[in-house]
Structure formats: structure tokens, C-alpha cells
Amino acid sequence: DKIIEKVAPEWPINQITIIDRNVLRIGLYELLFGNKKEVPSKVAINESIELAKSFGGESSGKFINGVLGTVYKEIEEREKNKKETEEK
């Protein structure tokens, strides 16, 4: 939940619907701890968006995409910086 609050500070965690909150939790788990070879990050994000569209509100898919997309970009940036540091 701390990651969600950091990435979407304008949305207090208790104001995010339970469906969206749980879809975000599942998506974040996949991005942070999932096996990237079995489930690539972009697939995990897309599956989360589809869950949100099916079970959430009208704008849930866009919200989930925004939050998970931001986290994905941060992870990619961190991994890129780590590789550059290791190469030096």
C-alpha cells in the first residue's frame, strides 16, 4: 500500500475502491516479485488492467494502468542504473 500511496498521492488508499486496491496489489506483486520470464511485466500490467475493466469502475483500467505503468518505469530505470554502475 505504501507504493500505491507514493505513486498516486492524490488518492488516499482508503478512497481507492477495494477492487482497484486489490488489483493494484496483485499487479504490484507481479512486477516486484514475479518471474519475469514466465510473466513479462507488460503482460502483468495488461492482465491487471483487464481485471480492473471487468470488475472495477468505469475509469479503473486507466487508473490501474497509470499506477502500474509508473512503477514499471521506476523499476526499469533502477535496473538500468544498476547495470551502468556494474559496468564501471
TORLO-390711 format. One line per 2 residues: number of its first residue (from 1); for each residue x, y, z of N, C-alpha, C, O. Coordinates in steps of 0.02 Angstrom, whole numbers, plus 50000, padded with zeros to 5 digits. Each point is the difference from the previous one (the first is absolute). Example, Ala and Ser with C-alpha at 12.3 -4.5 7.8 and 13.67 -1.06 7.14 Angstrom:
BEGIN
1 = 50660 49716 50390 49955 50059 50000 50045 50060 50000 50052 49999 50033 ~ 49930 50054 49931 50042 50059 50003 49961 50055 50037 50025 50055 50008
END
This chain:
BEGIN
1 = 50041 49940 50000 49959 50060 50000 50043 50063 50000 49980 50052 49974 ~ 50079 49944 50055 50045 50058 50001 50021 50020 49929 50006 50059 49985
3 = 50004 49891 49973 50019 50015 49930 49943 50035 49965 50011 50048 49962 ~ 49928 49928 50048 49941 50031 49969 49994 50072 50023 49988 50045 49959
5 = 50021 49967 50106 49995 50068 50027 50054 50045 49971 49988 50059 49987 ~ 50072 49914 50002 50055 50039 49973 49987 50019 49927 50013 50057 49979
7 = 49962 49895 49982 49990 50011 49929 49937 50040 49985 49997 50037 49951 ~ 49952 49956 50091 49937 50035 49991 49982 50040 50063 49951 49984 50033
9 = 50089 50067 49983 49990 50036 50063 49933 50037 50004 49976 50015 50055 ~ 49995 50001 49888 49936 50035 50000 49942 49953 50016 49943 50023 50008
11 = 50071 49912 49997 49949 49950 50016 50017 49965 50066 50038 49951 49999 ~ 49936 50072 50057 50013 49965 50063 49977 49927 49994 49948 49987 49969
13 = 50089 49968 50060 49988 49929 49991 49928 49980 50020 49970 49957 49968 ~ 50003 50076 50083 49932 49983 50022 49946 50027 49953 49941 49983 50008
15 = 50078 50059 49944 49951 50026 49952 50001 49961 49934 49957 50010 49957 ~ 50092 49945 50036 50003 49958 49940 49953 49941 50013 50003 49969 50053
17 = 49955 50015 49898 49953 49945 50010 50037 49935 50015 50057 49991 49980 ~ 49910 49965 50057 50031 49937 50021 50022 49959 49939 50052 49967 50002
19 = 49909 50034 49945 50018 49963 49939 50065 50028 49971 50047 49963 49986 ~ 49955 50103 50005 50060 50031 49971 50060 49989 50045 50055 49987 49976
21 = 49936 50019 50089 50054 49991 50047 50030 49929 49994 50061 49991 49998 ~ 49895 49960 49999 50024 49931 49997 50030 49983 49931 50048 49962 49996
23 = 49924 50066 49951 50031 49990 49934 50069 50031 49999 50047 49971 49973 ~ 49960 50088 50057 50066 50032 50004 50049 49957 50041 50058 49993 49981
25 = 49919 49980 50073 50043 49957 50041 50025 49940 49961 50059 49982 50003 ~ 49896 49986 49960 50019 49942 49960 50050 50021 49946 50052 49968 49990
27 = 49933 50086 49975 50044 50025 49948 50069 50019 50026 50050 49985 49969 ~ 49951 50049 50088 50064 50019 50030 50040 49939 50020 50061 49998 49991
29 = 49906 49952 50037 50035 49939 50018 50033 49969 49939 50058 49979 50002 ~ 49904 50017 49943 50028 49972 49938 50060 50041 49976 50051 49971 49980
31 = 49944 50095 50023 50055 50042 49977 50062 49994 50044 50056 49999 49975 ~ 49934 49998 50090 50056 50001 50047 50030 49931 50013 50060 49994 50009
33 = 49898 49954 49994 50024 49935 50021 49988 49944 49951 50025 49944 50010 ~ 49938 50069 49937 49983 49948 49952 50058 49978 49957 50050 50035 49994
35 = 49944 49906 49977 50050 49973 49954 49989 50034 49932 49952 49986 49965 ~ 50094 50058 50018 49993 50040 49938 50001 49958 49937 49973 50020 49948
37 = 50059 49921 50056 50002 49956 49941 49932 49966 49989 49979 49990 49943 ~ 49987 49993 50111 49934 49969 49994 49946 50051 49984 49958 49989 49957
39 = 50045 50068 50079 49950 50053 49990 50037 50067 49993 50018 50031 50050 ~ 49995 49990 49888 50033 50065 49990 49961 50057 50033 49939 49996 50006
41 = 50096 50055 50014 49969 50056 50035 49942 50031 49962 49948 50014 50029 ~ 50060 49994 49906 49946 50031 49961 49938 49956 49997 49944 50025 49997
43 = 50066 49909 50005 49943 49954 50002 49965 50006 50067 49939 50000 50004 ~ 50100 50004 50050 49971 50007 50067 49959 50064 50005 49945 50000 50029
45 = 50081 50054 49943 49963 50063 50000 49936 49994 49960 49947 50021 50022 ~ 50057 49950 49918 49942 49992 49958 49946 49957 50033 49941 50016 49997
47 = 50080 49930 50035 49951 49956 50034 49966 50038 50058 49940 49992 50011 ~ 50098 50049 50024 49971 50040 50054 49950 50050 49972 49947 50011 50030
49 = 50069 50020 49914 49954 50047 49968 49935 49964 49981 49946 50026 50011 ~ 50060 49915 49960 49941 49962 49980 49957 49981 50060 49939 50002 49996
51 = 50093 49978 50059 49963 49985 50062 49961 50062 50023 49942 49996 50018 ~ 50093 50061 49981 49968 50062 50022 49941 50019 49955 49948 50022 50025
53 = 50060 49969 49910 49945 50015 49954 49941 49955 50012 49942 50021 49996 ~ 50072 49915 50019 49946 49951 50010 49963 50009 50066 49939 49993 50003
55 = 50098 50022 50050 49971 50000 50067 49998 50068 50034 49965 50008 50050 ~ 50071 50041 49923 50002 50066 50031 49953 50049 49969 49953 49982 49963
57 = 50059 50081 50051 49957 50054 49974 50020 50020 49930 50044 49970 49969 ~ 49923 50081 50007 50009 50024 49931 50072 50021 49985 50026 49987 49945
59 = 50007 50045 50102 50068 50025 49988 50054 49957 50034 50058 50020 50003 ~ 49923 49923 50023 50047 49957 50036 50059 49978 49956 50057 50001 50023
61 = 49930 49981 49916 50054 49978 49955 50053 50053 49990 50060 49985 50002 ~ 49918 50077 49988 50047 50055 49990 50040 50013 50064 50061 50012 49997
63 = 49906 49985 50060 50033 50011 50064 50053 49946 50013 50057 50016 50018 ~ 49924 49922 49972 50047 49944 50010 50059 50006 49953 50057 49990 50019
65 = 49929 50027 49918 50053 50009 49951 50048 50055 50021 50061 49992 49995 ~ 49913 50063 50029 50042 50056 50022 50046 49981 50058 50059 50015 49999
67 = 49912 49953 50051 50040 49982 50059 50052 49947 49983 50059 50009 50014 ~ 49919 49936 49955 50047 49947 49984 50051 50021 49948 50058 49978 50002
69 = 49921 50063 49950 50047 50026 49950 50055 50042 50031 50058 49995 49980 ~ 49924 50045 50069 50050 50041 50035 50048 49956 50039 50061 50011 49998
71 = 49913 49939 50037 50044 49954 50037 50046 49963 49952 50059 49992 50014 ~ 49914 49986 49931 50040 49964 49949 50058 50044 49976 50057 49977 49996
73 = 49929 50086 49989 50052 50046 49977 50053 50009 50053 50060 50002 49984 ~ 49920 50004 50079 50048 50008 50055 50044 49938 50007 50060 50006 50011
75 = 49911 49935 49982 50038 49938 50004 50050 49996 49943 50058 49983 50011 ~ 49920 50032 49929 50044 49998 49941 50058 50049 50008 50057 49984 49984
77 = 49928 50076 50041 50052 50050 50010 50051 49977 50052 50060 50008 49991 ~ 49915 49963 50063 50045 49974 50053 50045 49945 49972 50060 49999 50014
79 = 49911 49955 49948 50040 49945 49971 50051 50026 49950 50056 49974 49997 ~ 49926 50076 49964 50046 50031 49952 50059 50032 50037 50057 49991 49981
81 = 49928 50047 50072 50052 50032 50039 50046 49948 50034 50060 50011 50005 ~ 49910 49935 50017 50039 49947 50032 50049 49969 49950 50058 49988 50017
83 = 49919 49999 49922 50043 49971 49949 50057 50048 49983 50057 49979 49992 ~ 49927 50085 50002 50052 50050 49983 50052 50004 50055 50059 50007 49986
85 = 49920 49988 50077 50046 50002 50056 50045 49938 50000 50060 50005 50014 ~ 49912 49937 49971 50038 49938 49999 50051 49999 49943 50053 49969 50007
87 = 49932 50065 49938 50046 50001 49943 50060 50045 50011 50050 49994 49965 ~ 49947 50051 50083 50055 50047 50012 50056 49969 50038 50050 50034 50014
END
